[in-house]
Amino acid sequence: MSTDENTGWLDEVRWGDDGLVPAIAQDCNSGKVLTLAWMNREALAQLTCPKELIIVPGATHLFEEPGTLEQVADHAGTWFERYLTKSGAHAARP
């Protein structure tokens, strides 16, 4: 789900007990993945880049359940393909 002003989608995020959610951090120019970071609600709401909320059924915030981490990796790969390949690089940027 992409949004810039409506933050109601943040209520759908499965926040960890510590109030954080995993997020992939990458270089905005090269698309190089820098690290898996942790974001709180305020930080996630302030992102202005294309973002997408995908809920993996049955997954907790560490994706320890069988198959859940693989699903996350597949979704991340799709996002990278859409926004960071030559055919899709920066295509959705405002």
C-alpha positions in Angstrom: 0.0 0.0 0.0 1.5 3.3 -1.0 0.6 6.5 0.8 2.0 9.9 1.5 -0.7 11.5 3.7 -3.0 8.8 4.9 -1.3 7.0 7.8 -4.2 4.7 8.8 -2.3 1.8 7.2 0.2 2.1 10.1 -2.4 0.4 12.3 -2.1 -2.7 10.1 1.7 -3.1 10.8 2.5 -5.9 13.1 4.8 -4.0 15.5 7.2 -5.9 17.7 6.9 -5.7 21.5 9.7 -3.1 21.3 7.6 -0.9 19.0 9.8 -1.6 16.0 9.3 -3.2 12.6 12.1 -4.5 10.2 12.8 -2.4 7.2 15.3 -2.7 4.4 17.7 0.3 4.2 19.2 1.1 0.8 21.1 3.8 -1.0 18.6 6.0 -2.8 20.9 6.6 -5.8 22.4 3.2 -6.4 19.7 1.0 -4.9 22.4 -0.9 -3.0 21.0 -2.6 0.0 22.8 -1.3 3.1 21.3 -3.2 5.9 18.2 -4.5 7.5 17.1 -1.7 9.9 14.4 -1.3 12.4 11.9 1.5 12.3 9.4 2.9 14.7 5.9 4.2 13.7 7.0 7.8 13.5 10.0 7.1 11.2 7.9 4.8 8.9 5.2 7.5 8.6 7.8 10.1 7.5 9.1 8.1 4.5 8.4 9.9 1.3 9.7 7.2 -1.1 7.5 4.5 -2.6 6.6 2.1 0.2 4.4 -1.0 0.3 2.8 -2.7 3.3 2.5 -6.5 2.8 1.3 -8.6 5.7 2.7 -12.1 5.8 0.0 -14.2 7.6 1.2 -15.9 10.7 4.6 -14.1 10.8 6.0 -12.4 13.9 8.3 -9.5 13.7 11.4 -11.7 13.4 9.9 -14.0 10.7 11.0 -17.1 12.6 8.0 -19.2 11.5 8.6 -21.7 8.7 8.4 -20.1 5.2 7.8 -16.5 6.4 11.3 -15.2 5.8 11.3 -16.6 2.3 8.0 -14.8 1.6 9.5 -11.6 2.9 12.6 -12.1 0.6 10.3 -12.7 -2.4 8.3 -9.6 -1.7 11.5 -7.5 -1.2 12.9 -8.9 -4.5 9.7 -7.8 -6.3 9.9 -4.3 -4.8 13.6 -4.0 -5.8 12.8 -5.3 -9.3 10.0 -2.8 -9.7 11.8 0.3 -8.4 15.5 -0.4 -8.8 16.1 -2.2 -12.1 17.0 -0.2 -15.3 13.4 -0.6 -16.6 11.8 0.4 -13.3 14.5 2.5 -11.6 13.0 5.6 -10.2 10.0 5.2 -12.4 7.6 5.6 -9.4 9.5 8.5 -7.8 7.5 11.7 -7.5 
